């Protein structure tokens, strides 16, 4: 009887292990597909900035609650969220750091756009 119980436990563990590995492979494949899709939709410099700063442009816009890359709106929302999440007023240092990273990412995107427009202007002159 103990032999059968051990076999049942062993077979059950194998089934669960296989299911877990299959789910892990599927998750990895989905993650790779999403990363590839995101890489194709962003410009090369923008994708590089996302990798360096560690936050995507869309995530940065969501954090600072901006829909367009308007420097004044970005700065206004950044100032408000940074002040609200200050530790001295009971805020969260973690959230404050997310706000700072989001601002850095959006500033980098603005710099990339300005550089692109500058290069387009040079090409138009020649």
DOPADREN-396065 format. One line per 2 residues: number of its first residue (from 1); for each residue x negated, y, z negated of C-alpha. Coordinates in Angstrom, 2 decimals. Each point is the difference from the previous one (the first is absolute). Layout:
N
NUM> X:Y:Z ~ ...
This chain:
126
1> 0.00:0.00:0.00 ~ -2.87:2.38:-0.83
3> -1.54:-0.86:3.37 ~ 3.13:1.14:1.85
5> 0.24:3.17:-2.07 ~ -3.64:0.85:0.81
7> 0.65:-0.63:3.71 ~ 3.09:2.24:-0.06
9> -1.96:2.79:-1.70 ~ -2.88:-0.39:2.47
11> 2.28:0.05:3.04 ~ 1.90:2.99:-1.39
13> -3.24:1.92:-0.58 ~ -1.11:-0.75:3.56
15> 3.29:1.23:1.44 ~ -0.13:3.21:-2.03
17> -3.65:0.51:0.92 ~ 0.70:-0.39:3.72
19> 2.96:2.38:-0.18 ~ -2.13:2.56:-1.84
21> -2.79:-0.24:2.59 ~ 2.49:0.33:2.85
23> 1.51:3.11:-1.60 ~ -3.47:1.44:-0.56
25> -0.93:-0.54:3.66 ~ 3.24:1.62:1.16
27> -0.58:3.00:-2.25 ~ -3.56:0.36:1.25
29> 1.16:-0.17:3.63 ~ 2.71:2.59:-0.63
31> -2.49:2.26:-1.72 ~ -2.41:-0.27:2.93
33> 2.79:0.72:2.49 ~ 1.08:3.08:-1.95
35> -3.58:1.26:-0.22 ~ -0.48:-0.49:3.74
37> 3.27:1.77:0.79 ~ -0.90:2.90:-2.28
39> -3.42:0.25:1.62 ~ 1.55:0.26:3.47
41> 2.45:2.76:-0.97 ~ -2.60:2.25:-1.65
43> -2.71:1.83:1.88 ~ -3.49:-1.41:-0.61
45> -1.11:2.91:-2.22 ~ 3.25:-0.14:-1.96
47> -0.33:-3.74:-0.54 ~ -3.58:0.48:-1.17
49> 1.10:2.69:-2.45 ~ 2.68:-2.36:-1.35
51> -2.64:-2.66:-0.62 ~ -2.47:2.42:-1.63
53> 2.49:1.74:-2.30 ~ 1.98:-3.19:-0.58
55> 3.42:1.44:0.71 ~ 1.93:0.18:3.25
57> 1.36:3.20:1.46 ~ 3.60:-1.15:-0.49
59> -0.62:-0.91:-3.63 ~ -1.65:3.38:-0.64
61> 3.00:1.78:1.54 ~ 2.37:-2.00:-2.19
63> -1.96:0.74:-3.16 ~ -0.04:3.75:0.66
65> 3.53:-0.08:1.44 ~ -0.86:1.70:3.30
67> 1.31:-0.95:3.40 ~ -2.39:2.07:2.11
69> -3.60:1.09:-0.36 ~ 0.76:3.54:-1.12
71> -2.95:1.22:-2.14 ~ 2.14:2.39:-2.07
73> 2.60:-2.65:-0.82 ~ -2.71:-2.54:-0.82
75> -1.75:2.44:-2.36 ~ 3.28:1.01:-1.68
77> 1.04:-3.61:-0.65 ~ -3.52:-0.93:-1.09
79> -0.16:2.83:-2.54 ~ 3.40:-0.93:-1.42
81> -0.68:-3.75:-0.24 ~ -3.50:0.50:-1.41
83> 1.35:2.31:-2.69 ~ 2.94:-2.26:-0.89
85> -2.25:-3.07:-0.34 ~ -2.64:1.73:-2.12
87> -0.89:-2.09:-3.03 ~ 0.20:3.01:-2.33
89> 3.74:0.31:0.71 ~ 0.66:-3.72:-0.36
91> -0.59:-0.94:3.63 ~ -1.76:-2.98:1.46
93> -3.66:0.14:0.98 ~ 0.64:-2.84:2.47
95> 2.74:1.93:1.79 ~ -2.09:3.14:-0.07
97> -2.85:-1.85:1.69 ~ 2.41:-1.35:2.65
99> 1.07:3.59:0.68 ~ -3.64:1.07:0.38
101> -0.75:-2.90:2.40 ~ 3.12:0.81:2.03
103> -1.10:3.64:0.29 ~ -3.49:-1.07:1.06
105> 1.47:-2.28:2.67 ~ 2.28:2.71:1.39
107> -2.84:2.55:-0.04 ~ -2.14:-2.45:1.95
109> 2.81:-0.50:2.54 ~ 0.33:3.78:0.40
111> -3.76:0.22:0.55 ~ 0.18:-2.78:2.63
113> 2.85:1.78:1.79 ~ -1.83:3.34:-0.04
115> -3.11:-1.67:1.39 ~ 2.08:-1.63:2.77
117> 1.62:3.30:0.94 ~ -3.41:1.69:0.04
119> -1.33:-2.67:2.37 ~ 3.06:0.38:2.25
121> -0.65:3.75:0.14 ~ -3.60:-0.60:1.06
123> 1.10:-2.40:2.75 ~ 2.57:2.52:1.26
125> -2.72:2.68:0.29 ~ -2.20:-2.14:2.25
